[in-house]
Amino acid sequence: MSVEMPFAILAEYERLSLVHQAGAPEQIEAPGLWRGIAFRVGARRLASSIGEVNEIMVPQVLTPVPGTQPWLLGVANVRGNLVPVVDLGLFLFGSATLIGERTRVLLVRQGNSGSVGLLVDEVSGQRSLTLEMQSDAEGEDDPRLQRFVERNVRIEAQRLGVFSMLRLTRAADFQQAAA
């Protein structure tokens, strides 16, 4: 076996991996197709645009921050960056999220001020909404969610609220974590 052979094999692997790089399927544009990440907060099933959720993580070790709202659980060290972690259930509904096997943290960008982690009960994966599903959308009847849920759609027998992370991170009460 010549020295060139392993190099040629590695070069071919690199070429093939670049053809199938992560994120490529999300870049495919289909007119009217909306893609999001579905998650559960308490009993409510929600989904946020795939572009609004940067990462899905298991809950991290947190350092408490004194003098903050109860829903700000603390800060986590995520690859050298301190990220505040908010219990989304406690913020929205006043009910603390119980940490379990399915509990996850959604890492969301907060404009120019870094990222925030949102503790949710579970993440159920990617969802796509067609034009037909979106045209049959209903409004939000829960006053606690009305400012964040743009519309509710039906996927099979489940109601799914389209949740705006941008609206959440720009909300004045969300930005005021001091107690």
C-alpha positions, -999 to +999 in steps of 0.1 A: +000+000+000+015+033-010+015+065+011-007+082-015-035+056-011-045+065+026-043+102+017-066+097-013-091+078+009-091+106+035-095+133+008-125+114-006-140+111+029-136+148+033-152+156-001-182+133+008-186+148+042-187+183+028-214+173+004-235+161+033-225+187+059-247+194+089-274+220+082-277+212+045-313+198+048-324+229+067-312+251+039-335+236+013-362+261+006-398+251-001-423+278-006-445+282+024-428+255+044-420+265+080-395+244+100-393+244+138-381+226+169-410+213+190-409+212+227-432+209+258-435+233+287-459+218+312-489+206+293-484+229+264-468+218+231-449+246+214-425+250+185-400+277+176-384+284+143-354+263+136-334+295+131-342+307+167-329+277+185-291+274+184-286+243+203-304+216+224-285+205+256-290+184+286-293+205+318-260+217+330-245+223+364-257+258+374-242+285+397-270+304+414-272+342+410-283+359+442-309+386+440-327+374+409-362+362+400-370+326+409-373+317+373-336+325+366-321+293+378-285+304+376-257+305+350-241+276+332-206+274+317-212+265+280-178+261+263-163+290+283-193+313+281-215+321+310-251+315+300-281+324+322-306+295+324-343+303+328-370+279+338-395+286+310-424+269+328-418+290+359-415+322+338-446+315+317-469+297+341-455+300+376-448+262+377-413+249+382-400+224+357-391+190+372-357+178+360-360+144+344-346+122+317-363+142+289-357+177+303-336+198+279-322+233+277-328+253+245-299+277+238-313+308+222-295+340+211-306+372+228-297+398+202-263+414+209-262+403+246-252+367+242-273+336+246-298+323+272-308+288+281-344+279+284-353+248+305-382+229+290-398+196+299-389+178+267-379+184+231-398+163+206-378+171+175-383+190+142-417+198+128-426+212+094-457+232+088-472+234+053-492+264+039-524+244+045-516+239+082-507+275+086-539+288+069-560+267+093-541+282+123-560+295+154-552+323+177-539+318+213-565+318+240-541+316+270-533+352+281-500+341+295-489+330+260-506+355+237-476+378+234-453+349+225-475+325+205-481+338+170-506+310+160-517+275+169-517+247+143-529+211+144-505+183+136-524+151+136-545+154+168-521+177+187-523+215+190-489+231+185-483+268+194-458+286+172-436+303+199-415+334+191-381+332+209-374+367+196-405+381+213-396+363+245-360+376+247-372+411+239-400+411+266-392+437+293-402+413+321-379+386+307-350+410+305-356+421+341-342+391+360-333+411+391-357+405+420 
